[in-house]
Amino acid sequence: MTSPNITELASVVLEVEAHVAQGGWNQPAKVYALADTADLLAREPSLAPHIGDAPPGSLTPVEQEPLPVGRLDEVLASIYWPPEVLGCVLVTELVVLPPSAEQEAPYDEREIELWATNHPERQDVRLAVAVTRAGEHASCLRRRNDESEVVLDPDLADNLIDGLFATFR
């Protein structure tokens, strides 16, 4: 899956999204810590058969406990990573609407989710966003109605990128 023009972080975000995709749709948001593979193997040699040979500087995603129920921005604000965690990946499912739908949106925040869920132009997507302590970020998106295509774009979700960067402050 890795090609010369795809960064290590982009490769990891694609790998994590593909892993989550194996479980199908309607999954809760998941978060993964990113560890330096060499450091991880030094601390946990028993993982070597599962990880295999990894080039220097490679990152290994480590799935974390399920996220608590709540608004994603509030949940992210409660996360803090220890120094050995070099980055993280968040995978979540969202409902996306065309910009024209914004004019029809209800004002009451409690009604928006139900309205969006029932909107005829809605698109269900799975979004994977990764950031590192060093300031890198990558993201990819898969549409439910076209699961064969994964769009890799670093700037798919600026608010989530900012929220994930904040977990390292």
N, C-alpha and C positions, 0 to 999 in steps of 0.2 A: 504494500500500500504506500510505502514511502517512496517519494521520487526526489531528485536533487533540488527541486524548487519548493518543496514543502518542508517547513521548519520542524524541528523535533516537537515543539508544542502543538503545532497543527496536526502532526501525525498522531500524537497522544489524544487530542480531542476527537479525531475521527475514530480512533480505536475504542475509546470509551463509549461514544455514541453507538457504534456498531455492536458493542457488547450489550448495552442497554436495549437496543432494538431487538435483540434475540428474545427478549421477554415480552415483546408485543407492546400494545398501546395501553393507555389508562393506568400508567404507573405513577407512583408518587415521585416527587423530585428526589434526586440522589446526588450526593456529593462525594468526591474522591480527593484524597490528599495526594500530592505528587512528591515522590521521594527520589533522590538521586539513586539510581539502580545500584551502583557500586557500593554506596554507603549502606543501602538496605541489605544487600547481600552480606556485607561485613557484619552487620548486626544480627541478621537472620539467615545463616548459611543454609538452613533447611529449605529455603525458598528457591535455591539454585535450580532444581529440576523443573520448577514451574516457570521460571523466568528465562532460563537458558542464557546463551551468550548475548551480551548487550554491549553496544559500543560505548566508549567513555563519554560521559556527559548525558547519557540517556536517562529518561524519567520513567518511573513506574507508578501507575495509578493504584491507589489502595482505597477500596470502598470503605466508607465510614458508616457509622450507625445511621439508621433512618432519621431524617430531619423531623423536628417537632412540627406539629400541626400549627399553622398560622400563616399570616401574610409573609410572603417570601422575603420582602425587604426587611421585615422585623426579625425573621429567623436568621438571615445573613448577618444582621447587626449583632447577633449574640454569639457568633463564631469567632474564635481566636485560635490561630495555629502556632504550635511551638516552633522554635528556630530550625529544627531539622526538616520541616515541611517546606519545600521549595516553591510550591504552587498548589493550585486546586482546580478541579473541574466540577461544574454544576451541570446536571442534565435535568431538564424540566419540560413538561408539555404545556403548550399554550394554545389559545384560540386567537387567530389573527383575522382581522377584518380589513376590508379596503378602506382607504382614507375617506371615501364618500360616506361611509357608515357613521363617521364621527358626528355628523350633523343630527343623526337620528337617535343618538345615545341618550338614555335616560339620565337625569341629573342625580338621582339617588344612587349612591355607591352600591347599596345592597341589591339594587335591581339590575345593575350593569352585567353581572356575571350571567344571570339567567337570560337576559336579553341577548348577550353575545353568543351564548350556547345555542340559542334557537334562531340566530340570524341566518337567512338563506345563503349568504355569501361567505360564511365563516370557513376558515381553513384550520384544521388541527395540525400543529407542528410539534416536533421534538427539537429542542434547542440544547446544544451542548456548548458551554462557555468555559474557557480555561484562562487562568492568569498565573503569573509567577511573581515572586517577590522582586525579581529584577525588573518588573514593569512590562513584560511581554504579555500579549493576549492573543487568543485565537478562538474562533467559534464556527460552528456548523449547524445546519438546519436540515431536517428531513420532513417533508410533507406527508401526511397520512394518505392523501389521495394519489401520491406518486412516490412510493417507498423506495423505488430504484434509484432516485436521484438524491444525492446529498450535496448541499451547497456549502462550500467552505468560503467564509468571508470573515475577516477579523472584526468587522464593525456591525454585526447583526444586532447586538443588544447592549448599547452603551450603558444603560442603567444597571444591568446585571454585571457588566464588566466593572463598573465603579463599585458596586456592592461587594463583589468578590475581592477587589483590591483592598477595600476597607477591612477585610478580615485579617489582613497582614499588618495593620497599624497598631 
